[in-house]
């Protein structure tokens, strides 16, 4: 029963739930980025190159005599770069918010009894000298 109890505690932890939510959002975000690359960036940026190569679609870019589709690979690389860049920007924003929270001034620590007594002794000795 110890294994089941430990697994239950692990599965209900906030970190696991956060990870599950991140995976779902990541899947939806991946579809958005794929559409952005395939429907907007690829036609806008690569249309002149495709026309020069007498192609109508990026997936038609293949190495002659092979089944290697480097056009699809280029599309995936562009998708990866956009996802990495957007996650970098999101993480930068989150880190800035965390820094602002951390830099909030905290109350100075209350001196202990020993520190108070030592301070009084120091002040008395300074007056005598």
C-alpha positions in Angstrom: 0.0 0.0 0.0 3.0 2.3 0.4 3.6 2.5 -3.3 0.0 3.4 -4.1 0.0 6.1 -1.4 3.3 7.6 -2.6 2.0 7.6 -6.2 -1.2 9.3 -5.1 0.7 12.0 -3.3 3.0 12.5 -6.3 0.1 12.7 -8.8 -1.9 15.2 -6.8 1.1 17.5 -6.2 0.9 21.0 -7.8 3.9 20.4 -10.0 2.3 17.4 -11.7 -0.9 19.3 -12.4 1.1 22.3 -13.6 3.0 20.1 -16.0 -0.2 18.5 -17.3 -1.7 22.0 -18.0 1.6 23.0 -19.7 1.4 20.0 -22.0 -2.1 20.8 -23.0 -1.4 24.4 -23.6 1.8 23.5 -25.4 -0.1 21.2 -27.8 -2.6 24.1 -28.6 0.3 26.5 -29.0 2.0 24.1 -31.3 -1.0 24.2 -33.7 -1.0 28.0 -33.7 2.7 28.1 -34.5 2.3 25.5 -37.2 -0.4 27.5 -38.8 1.6 30.7 -38.5 4.6 29.1 -40.2 2.6 27.2 -42.9 0.0 29.8 -43.7 1.7 33.1 -43.1 5.5 33.0 -42.9 6.2 30.3 -45.5 4.1 31.9 -48.2 5.3 35.4 -47.4 9.0 34.6 -47.2 9.5 31.6 -49.3 7.0 32.3 -52.2 9.7 34.0 -54.3 12.1 31.1 -53.7 9.4 28.6 -54.5 8.5 30.4 -57.7 12.2 30.6 -58.7 12.4 26.8 -58.3 9.1 26.3 -60.2 7.4 24.8 -57.1 4.0 25.5 -55.6 4.5 24.0 -52.2 7.3 23.8 -49.7 6.9 20.0 -49.4 7.9 19.7 -53.0 11.4 20.7 -52.1 13.2 17.3 -52.3 16.7 16.2 -53.1 16.4 14.8 -56.7 16.4 11.0 -56.8 15.7 10.6 -53.1 12.8 10.7 -50.7 14.5 13.4 -48.6 12.0 16.3 -48.2 14.1 19.1 -46.9 11.2 21.5 -47.5 9.3 19.9 -44.7 12.4 20.0 -42.6 12.8 23.8 -43.2 9.2 24.3 -42.2 9.8 22.4 -38.9 13.0 24.4 -38.2 11.1 27.6 -38.7 8.4 26.3 -36.3 11.0 25.4 -33.7 12.7 28.8 -33.9 9.4 30.6 -33.4 8.4 28.4 -30.5 11.8 28.8 -28.8 11.7 32.5 -29.3 8.2 33.0 -28.0 9.0 30.8 -24.9 12.2 32.8 -24.3 10.1 36.0 -24.4 7.5 34.6 -22.0 10.2 33.3 -19.6 12.0 36.7 -19.7 8.7 38.4 -18.7 8.0 36.0 -15.9 11.6 36.5 -14.6 11.1 40.3 -14.6 7.9 39.9 -12.5 9.7 37.6 -10.1 12.6 40.1 -9.7 10.1 42.9 -8.9 8.5 40.8 -6.2 11.9 39.8 -4.8 13.2 43.4 -4.7 10.3 44.5 -2.5 11.9 45.9 0.7 11.5 43.7 3.7 11.4 44.8 7.3 14.8 44.9 9.0 15.3 41.9 11.2 14.6 42.5 14.9 17.9 42.2 16.9 18.2 39.4 19.4 18.6 40.0 23.1 22.3 39.3 22.8 22.7 41.8 20.0 20.8 44.4 22.0 22.9 43.9 25.1 26.1 44.0 23.0 25.0 47.2 21.4 24.3 48.8 24.8 27.7 47.7 26.1 29.4 49.1 23.0 27.6 52.4 23.5 28.6 52.6 27.2 32.2 51.8 26.4 32.2 54.4 23.7 30.9 57.1 26.2 33.7 56.2 28.7 36.4 56.5 26.1 
